[in-house]
């Protein structure tokens, strides 16, 4: 589902879109919520109602990795990155590991 498809889905399924809006955390800026909402909407057809918590957890793993630089197991990151394929995040921060920072400083 592309970004345009997500917008079409929202227009055609107002009730479902409003339900997804309830999943937004009060701390989430629009810049963070919009891509996470797209992640949820793109993948919700693969999860039944009883599995919504699992999808929401995966969406938070993806958002935490993208926006905060949190690290998780490689298997989990591969899964959420595949689920998020095609989602465009504008001005996403770039994170460096401690080892990368030290290597750059030693090269000076």
Secondary structure by P-SEA (a helix, b strand, c coil): ccaaaaaaaaaacaaaaaaaaaaccccccaaaaaaaaaaaaaccccccccaaaaaaaaaaaaaaaacccccccaaaaaaaaaaaccccccccbbbbcaaaaaaaaaac
